[in-house]
Amino acid sequence: MATIRPFKAIYYNQKITDLSKVVAPPYDVIDRKLQEELYSNSPYNIVRLDLNRESDPYLSAARELETMLKQNILLVDDNECIYPYFQTFHEIEGREVTRRGFVAWIKLEPFESGVVLPHERTLSKPKEDRLKLMLSTNATFSQIFGLYSDKEMKAEAIYESLRHSQPFLSAEYDGVKNVIYRLKDESIISIFKELMSNHQVYIADGHHRYETALEYQKIMKSKNPSHTGNEPYNFIMMYFTNIFDSGLVVYPTHRIVHSLEHFNKNEFINKVSEVFELQSIGSIEELATGLKYAHEYSFGLVLPKKEYYLMTTHKDKNVMKVIKEDLPAPVKKLDVTLLHDYVLDQVLGISKAAQERKLNINYTIERLEVDEAVQSGNAQLGFLLNPTRVQQVQEVAQAHAVMPQKSTYFYPKLLSGILNSKFI
């Protein structure tokens, strides 16, 4: 199964920088406004490497990286280590939660090998961008988010021993406390190696970056006549967390529908009523509560003039027959598949191609953003969803299938820049 190894992380010199000012969320959630904010936070913010705004962003990123290393803004660890990474946050209901995991290098394996399994479809443009950056910098600035399944909780026993240890790095960003420890003892590292050698890894977040790393590996291998398979370019930095970790939180990603040319509310309600019972609800908060306790294949419908409906499938309706697309069983069983295939495509006429291009759909984890968009007239309707369960992610990945886009949102996001890695 998975082969991992320790590595020499590149990290910010905390004697020179305020770590909370130089880290950033993953590149794919940074819009232009946030990019500008991150630039203004610090002349050394990781966004200058991971999402550079200059005319040649890739060359500029490479130069910035070289400068930061020469000036000791960024340091290279003296030892090859594994780095436990804990994130403490408050979930939506207000409960404080800590998600625990560790960062190591994982040996790159094609998906066909069954060692590393995806659950989402990727797009070519983001991969082209990430490959150009990787080829220019020969580095990566964020961890791919991986899941594994260990009921024996072997890593968690080691985490407990760190509770009173001094962290290696710590930073608070966007209300999340990020703490990283450093393990260099070979006997402890061997426990992690043995643990992962018995497990598959499911990609939770970072599909584009993993596929980019596979392409980078192919290019570097072609340039190296002495290729052995042990070179750094055969590995990628990954964060691993146990699906049984009590801090593993998956949020739903809600849908905001806009710019439909011929949308008619009454016609829509009549059509979806063939499959769903619609129960009128008094407020967006009551709708969210009702949805939380509803059975599977249920959604919250948000309409203008503060009309809210809990959509639950008729008891005698065979959902598998409602979904027209020929899909593997684990995908067909997902709430989000019913929404995308039946409601968005068949009823609203938003084709699969249009969905992938986000022509009529925006996504958010904030239910109030759905309500605001609809009530302000910026959207015609919105849908609240329940979160996809981690077990469902496993089932889809094991079937070598993919989910509709934005089916999962693992919260919180891992920070870019808190640990970095070079291949050369």
C-alpha positions, 0 to 999 in steps of 0.5 A: 500500500502507501509508501511514505518517508520523512523529508526536510521541510522548508519553513518560515523563519519565525525570528524574521516573520510573523507566521500568521502573516505569511501563510495563506489558504490553498490557491484555488480558494484565493480570489483577486481581492484576497490575493491583494490582501495577502500581498499586503500582509507581508512582503514574504507571504506565500501567495507570492510563490503559490499564486504570483500576480506578476506578468510571468507569475512562474518565473517571478515565483521562482525568483522570490523563492530563491531570494527568500532562501538566500535571505533566510526568510525560509529555512530548510530543516536539518533533519528528515522529519514527519510533522504532526499537524493539528488544527483547532477550530469551532464548527458551525454549532460552536463546538471546539474541535481539533483535527489531527494528522501528520505531514510526510512525503508519499510515493507517487502512484498512478490511480490505477494502482489502487494505492491512492484513490481520487473521488473528484474529476479534474480540469485541465486548466488548473493542472496546466497552471500548477505544472508550470509553477512546479517546473519553474520552482521545483517546489510545492507550497501546500499539502495534498489532503489525504484520508486513511482508515485505521480503527486501531488509532496508532498515530493518535497514540503518538499524538497524545504524547505530544500534548505537552511538547513545544510546537515546532510551528504555530499560527492562527489564521481565519480563526483556526489555530494551526500547530505543527510538531516535528518528529525525527526519531527513526523509531517513531518514524518507522511506526508511521511508515508501517502504519501507512504501508497497510492502508490505501489513501483517499484524496480529500482535497488536492486532486489537481495537485496530485495529478500535476505531481504525476506529470512532473514526475514523468517529465523529470524521469524522462530527463534522468537516465539514471532514474531509480525511483527514489528521487524526490520528484517521485514523492509529493508532500501530503497531510494524512488524517484518520477517517476515525479522527473525532475532529474530521469535519465535512461541511455541505456545499450549497448551490446558488442558481442564477441567470436561467433564461426561462425560469418559472417558479410555479412550473419548477415547483410543479415539476419537482413535486413529482419526485419530492414532497415540499413542506413550507418552512418559516425561515432559513434557520428552521430550514437548515435544522429541518434538513439536518434531521431529514432522511437521505435525498432531501434538500432545502429550497430557497426562493425569493420573498423568503419562501423556504421549502424542505424537499423530501423524496416521496416514499414510493419514489425509486430514486435510482430510476429518477437519475438518468445518467448511467453511474456506479451505484455508490455515486447514484446513492449520493444526495448531490447526484440526485440534485445535479442529475434530476433537479439541475439537469432534467428540471432546470435544464442546466446540462452536465457541461454547463455544471462543470463550467459553473455557468449557472451555479455558484457554490458556498458553505454558508447558508446565509449567503444562499439566502442573501443571493436569492433575496437580493435578486442576484440568484433565482433559487438556492439549494441547501444540502446535507454533508457527504459522509466520509464513508461515501467518499471511500465507497466512491473512491473504491469503485474508481468513480468520481462525484459531482464537483463540489460534493465535499468540503473538508473544513478547515483548509490546510494552510499553504506555506506553513510547510513547503517542499523542494524536489531539487 
